[in-house]
Amino acid sequence: MAATDLPQPPAALFSFNRQGPFYRLQLRLGLLSVDDLAVGRRAALFLALAWLPTLLLAVLQGLALNPLHERALLLDFSVYAFGLAIVAFVLMEQTSDKRMAWLVSQFVAQGIVRDSARAGFVNARLRMERRTDNAWVEALILLAAFAIAYEWMAIGAARLPGGTWFGQSVDGRLQPTWPGWWALGMALPLFWFLLGRWLWRFFAWGLMLRDIARCDLRLVATHPDRCGGIAFIGQYPKTYLLFVFALSTVLSAGVLKAVVHAGASILSFKFALFGLEIFLVIAFVLPLRTLPPVWVTLKKQGLSRYGALVSQHHLAFEARSLGGGTGMRGANALGSPDMSSLAGVALTRVPSKAILDSVKGLLL
């Protein structure tokens, strides 16, 4: 069955996760449907597929429990962390799909996209879906997942002279155990593949924001959200709490193993923990870096337009109070040109400062 023969979501429905060969494979196998991502069922299935055979093979080879903790699968905190991370990566598909669809719909619902920019807005959405549907990208992510899984296991086995439950290093080469082969061929690549797939979606989201920012948007310098009317975009990182949980769990499991079993100091991992924080900041803030040029343009236009409007109001006040003219066109936009209106305008916050404060609050 060709990809075009598969059921497709409605054209009006923006989906963040219903693209790519991996999605279509699950669709063919009946693990999900166009209307239901079935995240609970798939999370349980992926977890069982990844680690149940690993556990059974470890039992058969006497590596499930062992007097040496490094040779016992059930005493390896990383096994549980990778399992939780796989579940988290699948579960977040449901929440992210709904939240991202809502965020994208707000550009039209709030009138931010002008009628003249509708075609460009739709093309930005389509380009995003084409990027996440790219088979070559997912193939590269899959190859990288296997390569990273092998390196992770090879480095872990080389650290211990007697080897671990998943293998040992002989002449600089990894020799996996029975459970190690399954972990190498299924469990660990699945984790790294799902992680890489999410990272690619973050990148595609950033490119879509860039494309939307290039459209003719109707932004308002005096909008109460202090971001021209698009502050709702800053809510998207809240969708990915499970993503942060997954990465934090995997890193924490590695730290816990070193502290409990090797007596390492937790302070020796401060750079690793700091590196995770930097990575997460980059992953979530980088897509928003496409928006500051829009705000800079809005600031310049706001200073020009509102400055001219205030000047007209003040000139009208002088003309009315001191004589010498009938005022200027549009002067009443800020109220009647009298003393109370003049004082109110003088106390009004400068729009450009509000815009700059909004940029700082959203990006920092």
C-alpha positions, 0 to 999 in steps of 0.5 A, spaced: 500 500 500 502 506 497 503 512 502 498 516 498 493 510 499 493 511 507 487 514 510 489 522 511 487 527 516 483 532 514 486 538 510 484 543 515 487 539 521 494 541 523 498 535 526 505 535 529 505 528 529 502 525 523 507 525 518 513 520 516 514 513 515 514 511 522 507 514 523 505 510 516 508 504 519 504 504 525 498 506 521 499 500 517 499 495 523 493 498 526 497 501 532 493 508 531 488 511 526 488 518 523 483 520 529 486 516 535 494 516 536 492 511 541 498 513 545 497 509 551 496 502 548 503 504 543 507 506 549 505 500 553 507 496 547 513 499 545 516 498 553 514 491 552 517 490 546 524 494 548 525 491 555 521 484 556 525 480 551 531 483 554 529 481 561 527 474 559 534 473 555 537 476 562 534 471 566 536 465 561 543 467 561 543 469 569 544 476 568 537 479 571 540 478 578 547 478 580 552 479 586 556 484 582 551 490 581 554 491 574 552 484 571 545 485 574 540 488 569 535 489 574 540 493 578 541 498 572 537 504 574 538 506 566 534 500 564 528 503 568 530 510 565 530 508 558 523 505 559 520 511 562 523 515 557 520 511 551 513 511 555 514 519 555 516 520 548 510 516 546 505 519 551 507 527 549 504 526 542 497 526 544 498 533 548 503 536 543 498 535 537 492 538 540 497 544 543 500 545 537 494 545 533 491 550 537 497 555 537 497 555 529 490 556 529 490 562 533 494 566 528 487 566 524 482 566 530 485 572 532 486 576 526 493 576 526 494 573 519 491 578 514 487 576 508 493 577 503 497 573 507 493 567 508 496 563 502 503 564 505 501 562 512 498 555 509 504 554 505 508 555 511 504 549 514 505 545 508 512 546 508 513 544 516 509 538 514 513 536 508 519 537 513 517 532 518 514 527 513 521 527 510 523 519 509 531 521 508 531 525 515 527 519 519 532 514 515 538 518 518 535 519 525 534 511 525 542 510 523 544 515 528 540 511 533 543 505 532 550 508 532 549 512 538 546 505 541 553 501 540 557 507 542 553 507 549 554 500 550 561 500 548 563 505 552 559 502 558 562 495 557 569 498 556 569 502 563 569 495 567 574 490 566 569 484 567 564 487 563 556 489 564 550 485 563 549 487 556 557 485 554 564 486 555 570 489 551 574 484 548 580 487 544 577 494 544 570 491 541 564 490 544 561 483 545 554 483 547 551 478 551 544 475 549 540 481 553 545 485 550 544 483 543 536 485 544 538 492 547 543 493 541 538 491 536 531 494 539 531 497 546 536 503 545 535 504 538 528 505 539 529 511 545 534 514 541 530 514 534 524 517 538 529 522 541 531 524 534 525 524 531 522 529 537 528 534 536 527 534 528 520 536 530 523 542 534 527 544 528 521 544 523 517 548 528 522 553 528 522 553 521 515 554 520 515 560 525 520 563 521 516 562 515 510 565 518 514 571 521 515 573 513 508 573 512 504 580 512 502 579 520 497 584 523 501 586 529 499 591 534 504 595 538 499 596 544 496 589 545 496 588 552 500 581 552 506 586 550 508 582 544 504 585 539 498 580 540 503 573 539 505 572 546 501 565 546 507 562 542 511 563 548 506 557 551 509 552 547 514 549 551 509 547 556 507 542 552 513 538 552 514 537 560 514 530 558 520 531 554 524 534 559 522 529 564 525 523 559 531 526 558 532 528 566 530 521 568 536 518 563 541 523 565 539 522 573 539 514 572 547 515 570 548 519 575 545 515 580 549 509 578 555 512 579 553 515 586 550 509 589 555 503 586 561 507 584 561 512 590 562 518 586 560 525 588 554 528 585 558 534 584 562 531 579 556 531 575 555 538 575 557 540 568 553 534 565 547 537 569 549 544 567 549 541 559 542 538 560 540 545 562 543 549 556 541 544 551 533 544 553 534 552 553 537 552 546 531 546 544 526 551 546 528 558 545 531 557 539 525 557 535 523 563 538 529 567 535 525 567 529 520 572 532 525 578 534 525 581 527 518 582 527 518 585 534 523 590 531 519 592 525 513 593 530 517 597 534 520 602 529 513 602 526 510 604 533 515 609 534 513 613 528 506 612 528 504 613 535 509 619 535 506 622 529 499 621 533 501 624 539 505 630 536 498 631 532 494 631 539 499 636 542 499 641 536 492 641 536 492 642 544 496 648 542 492 651 537 486 650 541 489 653 547 493 658 544 490 660 538 493 660 531 490 654 528 484 649 528 488 643 530 490 637 525 487 632 522 486 626 527 488 630 533 482 627 537 484 620 536 487 620 543 481 624 546 479 632 546 485 636 545 484 639 552 489 639 559 486 633 562 487 629 555 494 632 555 496 630 562 493 623 560 498 622 554 504 624 558 503 619 563 502 613 558 507 608 557 511 608 551 509 603 547 516 601 544 518 600 552 513 595 553 515 591 546 522 591 549 520 588 555 515 583 552 521 580 548 525 580 554 520 576 558 519 571 552 526 569 550 529 569 557 
